[in-house]
Amino acid sequence: MQLIAKDSDKDVAAMLDGFEYPAILVSADYRILATNELYRSTFGEIDVDKDARCYQVSHGYQVPCDQAGESCPLLACKSSGEKERVLHVHTTPRGKEHVDVEMLPIRGDGGELKYFVEILKPVHIASAELSTQNMVGRSPVFNTLVEMINLVAARDTSVLLMGESGTGKELAAKAIHDASSRSGRPMITVECAGLTETLFESELFGHVKGAFTGATSNKRGLLESAEGGTLFLDEIGDVPLGMQVKLLRLIETGTYRAVGSTELKRAQFRLICATHKNLSNNVASGEFREDLYYRINAFPIVLPPLRERGEDIALIAKSILEKFSKKDMYRLTESAIKLLEKCYFAGNIRELRNVLERAIIFAHSNIIDVKVLERCMLDISRRVNPKEQRWEDLKTKERHYLNELLDFCDGDKARAAEIAGISLRSLYRKLGTSV
């Protein structure tokens, strides 16, 4: 989209009220020249006569976003000459909020880039502050996740959520559903793990009376309950091979039959799948059908593990405690937060939640300190994040190796030197002893 500025600056600013979202007019040197009414009611008033810069107002930065470690849509717009889009965390009267930012270039009569219109669409599928309902976070990897969800939610594209256990795949699926046009219809979750082929088919498609032993009446399938909404297949990698064929047919044709029935039914739903497995490896080993894999993997989203979201841990922990709290508001001390940030949570957010639930039980008051946390962490407190490992210097490592080698050789230095591939004199020198 390209806009041409043919009228006065005042007329260009007036066009902002034609946008259906909050918008500001920005100069090439980041100065905010005007705002529309929607911006003022959503984000507050800006005194444009005081040389306000977009990066100062939105983030509190003293330099443009790209110099503060973030992507800058205005810089990208200058470079491409086209519309650019990015997801940022902005400072608002309500605190930090995720905002989908679109930057539109406006050219002068001579074709030069004269102004930029920044359109700001608040994103409600995640929170940058405390929340007991939504995903929370502000870290770059989390913002990328929110951006991916925000981009695909409005479409009916099949989504495959991948990530370790406990990273919040079901919450991400709910966020996609809630931000879609199907949000008024149900999201039905099918737990694929542990189901036999017969049970999975009956759960998903339903069955008719007499279809098998124990089928004493007709049963409506979960697929029928998801009509017009979203079908979420959790742990899709555990679907039995025989059932994968029927699932593929459902996705390709939109039709299915209840178990024991000849009646062909039509299904209308949006598909979201999730797995903690590496499905491409399962395809290679023959455990998962290749054609089904490509059907469900139209838009893959990888959920980052908690160890890559260190700066989000305090916010996540406080949100979990708020959800647990009834009358008492539990608070983590700064040292307790620092301890959590150093831990390597293999179970990710689910494991962090378990630790905090134990902490509430152990705490003598509403203050959770390091002493309380250490009682809750068991093996977690002894687990070391690979990025936090203490590395020994090469000389110390070498000495450890030679001492272990000498033990193996029962103190025979000549044999140890031979195995190590060095001279006996070099061995003595490295050990710091004389020949």
N, C-alpha and C positions, 0 to 999 in steps of 0.2 A: 504494500500500500504506500503510495506517495501523495503527499499533500503539497500544494503550491501556495505560497504566501504572496497574494497579489494586492492585498489591501494594507491598511496601516497595522502597526503592532497591536493597537487596541482591538481592532476587528479580529485579528488572529487569536487574541486571548479570549474574545467573546465566544469563539466557536467551541471552547471547552465544555460549555453547558450542553452541547449536542451529544456528548458521550454519555452512555448509560452507567458508567462507573466513575469513581473518583479519578480526577486527572489534573495534571499540572503542566504548565508550559515552561520549558527549560531552554536556556541559551547554550551555545556550544561550550561555554566555560562554566557550566554547571549551575548558573544562577537561576533561581526560580522567579519567573516573570509574572505568573498568574496562576490561580487555582479555580476550579469550578465549585459550585455549591455542594455537590456530593462529596468532594474532597474535604471541604471545610466542616461539613456535618459528621464526617467519618473520622478524619484525622486531626481536625482542629484548624484554627486560623494561622496563617503565616503572614508576617509583615514583609511583603515583597520589597518594600523601600529600604530594608536594612541589609540588602545584599546577601540574602539567605541562599545557601548552596544546597543542592538536593542531598548530597552525602551527609551534610551536617544535620539536616532536619530529619532524614529517614533513619540514620544510624548513629548520629553523634560523632562521626569521624571528623578529623581535621584535614583529611586528604581524600581524594576520590576512591571509590570502592576497590578498584583494581590495585591501588597502592596500599590498601588495608587488608589484602588477602582474599578479596571477594571478586566475583565477576562483575563488570560494569556494563550495563546494557547501553548506556550512552556511548561509551567508547566503542563497543561492538557495532552500534548503529552508525557511528562515524566511519568505521572501517568498511562495512558492507554497503552502506547507503540504503539498506532495506530495514524493514521492521525486525526488531530483536525481542527476545523474550527470556526472562530469567525468574527464578523464585528466590526471594530474599526474606530475611527477618527484619521487619521495621519496628522502630520505636513509635508507639501510638499512645493516646491518652489512657488506654486500657492496659498498657504494658507492651511486651514484645508480641508481635503477631507475624505469622507467615503471610506473605503477599506475593501474588503472581503479577510480575511487572512486565508490561509491554511498552516498548519505546518505538515511536513512529517518527521518522524524519520529515521535516517540512523544508522544502526548497524555495529559494528566492526566485525572482524572475529570471536570473541568469543561470539557474540550475544549481547554485551553491547551497550547501546545507546551512540553513539559517536558524531554524528552531527545532526543538524536539518536544513531542507530546508524550508524557509518561502517564500511562493508564495503570491504575493500581486496583487489582481485584483481590479483596481479602479471601484467604483460603481457610476454610473452617474444618477441614478433614484432620487437622493436627493442631496441637497447641504448642506455643513457645513459652507458655507459662504453666503453672500447676493445673492439672486436669485429672479427674477421676474417670472420664469417659473416653477421651481420645488418646491417640499416640502423642507422646510429648518429646520435644528435643529442639536443639538449635544448632547442632554440629553440622559441618559441611556434608558428611555422608548421610545424615538424617534428612537434611534439606533436599539432597538429590533424590532420596526415596520419596519424599512428599511431592517433589516436582513430577516424578514418574507417575505416581498415583493420580495427581491432578491432571496430567496430560491424557491419560487413558480412560479416566472415569466416565467422561461424556460419551464415549464410544461403546459399541457392543463387542469390541474385540476380546477374544479369549485371553486371559492373563494367567501366567504361571508364576507363582510366588515361590522363590527358592531361598533357603537359608537354614542355619543351624536350628536345632530344637530350642524353643524359648525365645526366639527373636521377635515374636509378635505377628506371625503370618495371618492369624485369624483376625486380629485387629486391623491389619492392612486390607484384608478382604472386605471387612465391614466398611472401612473408609471408602473403598472403591464403590461399593454398593450405595452408600449414603450420599455420595457425590454424583451418582448417575441419575438418569431419567427414570430408572426403575426403583428409586428409593421408596416410593409409595407402596410397592409390592414387597412380599417377604424375601429374605435371604435365608435359604435352607442349607444347613451344613450336613454333609454326609461324612462320617468318620470312616475312612476306608481301611484303616489298620485293623488287623485281626479278624476281618470278616471272610467267611468262606464264599466261594463263588455263588452258591445257591442263596445264601443269606444276603449277600450284597445285592443280587438281582432282585430279590423280594423287597428289600428295603428301598431300593431306588425306583423300581418299576411298579411295585405292588404285586398282589396275586389275587386269584379268584378262588372261591370256595372249592375245595377238593383238589387243588393243584398239586399238593403233596401231603404227606402224613402230618396232621396237626393244623392244616389250613381249613379251619371250621367255618370261616366266613370270608367274604371279600375284604381285601385290605388295600387301602389307598397308598400309593407309593410316595416317597419324598419328592420325586420329580413333579408329580401332579400338584403338590403343595407349593412348589416353586414357580408355578405358572405365572408368567409375566414379570417375574423377579429375577433373582440371582441364585444359581446353584453353585455351592462351594464344596468342592471335593478335597477334603483335607487328607494329606498323605496319599496322594494319587499313586505314588510309586509302589504301594502295597496292594493295588488292585490285582486280583488273580488274572493270569494270562487269558484264560477262557472268557472272562468277563470283559477284557479289554476290547475284544472284537465287537461285542454288543454296544459298548460305550462308544467306540469309533462310529458305528452305524448310527447311533443316536445323534452324535455331533454332526455327521455329514448329511443326514436326511431329516433330522428333527422329528423322527418317528420312533415309536417303541411299542412293545406289547407287554402287558402284565403277565406274570408267570402263570401258565396254564390257560391263557386266553389267546384266541385267534384275532381278536379285534385290534386293528392298528390305530394307535392314538398319536396325536400330534402334540409336541411340546414346544413351548416358547419361553426361552430363558437366556440369561447371560451366564457364561461359564467362567468360573475362577477356580484354579487348582493350586494346591500347595504341596511341597515336599521338602524334606531335609536331605533326601538322597541325591546323588549325582545321576540323573536320569540318562544322560548321554552314555555313561559307563554301563548302566543297566541295559540300554539298547545294544551296546556292543557285546554284552554277555548273553543276550537273548532273553533277558528277564522282563523287558518292556518293549512293546511293539514300536517300531520306528515310525510307522504311519500315524499312530496315535500321539506319539511324542511331538511330531511336527504340527499336529492339529491343535494341541493344547498350548503349544509354546509360541503362539503368535506374538505375544508381548511379554517377554520375561522380565521380572523384577527381582533383584537380589536384595534381601534384607540384611543389613550389616550386623555382625555380632557385637555384643556389648563392649568388648575390648577395643573396638574401633570407634566407640562413642564415649570416650572418657569424659569429655566435657558435658555430656548429657546425664551422667550418673546421678549427680546431686538433684537435678530436676526430676528424674524418674523416681528416685528414692523418696523424695518429698511427696510426689503425687501418690505413690503406693501407700505411704503412711497416712495421707489424708483420706484415702479410700478405706483403710483399715479403721480409722478413728471413728468413734461415735461421739462421745462427749469429750474425751481427752484428745488434745491435739499434740501428737508426739513430735519432738524436735531433735534433729541430729546435731551434735556439736561439730565444729569445723574439723577437729581432728578425726572424728568418726567418718565424716565425708571423705577426707583425704585417704583414710584406710580403705574405704570402699573403692575409691578411684584407682588404688594400686592393685586391687584383686583381679584375678583372672577367672571370670565366671564362665565355666564350661556350659552351664545350663542357661546362660544369658539372663534375660529379665525374669524368667520364671525362677531361677536360682536366687537372684537378688531379692525377689519377693519372699521366698522362703526364709532367707536370713532376717529380713525385717519383721516378718511375722513372729519368728522366735524372739527377736529383740523386744517386741512389745510384751511378750510373756515374762522375759527376764528382767525388764526394766522396773526399778522401784519407784520411778516417777515418770513424768512425761518427757524426760531428757534421756536420750540414748547416746551414750558416750563410747569411747574405744573399749573400755572394760566390758561393757555389756555386749558389744559387737563380737569381741574375741570369744565369748562364751557361745556365740551363735554360729561361728564360722567353721568349726571343726576342721576338715581337710582344706577348706577354701583358704584359710589364713596361711597355710603352709605351701599353697600352690604358687608358683612363680610365673609371672607374665614373661614370655620369652624376650619381650622388648625391654624388660627391667632387669634381666640377668646381669650379674656382675662378672665381667670377663677378666681372667687372669692375664698377666703379661706373658709373653712367649718364654722368657727365661724361667719363670716359675713353673709353667706347664712342662717345660723340658726337664727341669729338675725332678718334678713328680714322676715323669715317665722313666727317667733313669733309675730312681730309687725303687720303683715297682719292678723294673727290669732286673735290678740286682737281687731283689727278693726272689724273683723267679729263678735266677741263676745261683741261688744259695750263696751269694756273696762273691761268686767267681767273676772278678772284674774283666779278665781277659775274654771270657765267653760273652759277657754283657757287651763289651766293646765290639766284638765281632757281629753280634746280632744287630746292634745299633748302627753298624756300618761306619764306625769311627775308630781312630787309633786309641790305644790304651792311654797314651799321654793326654789326648783330647778328653777322654772320659774323666781322668783325674782332674783336669782343669775345669771341666763343667761342674764336677761335684765339689770343687773348691778344696780338694785334698792334694797332698803331695804324693809322688810316685814312690 
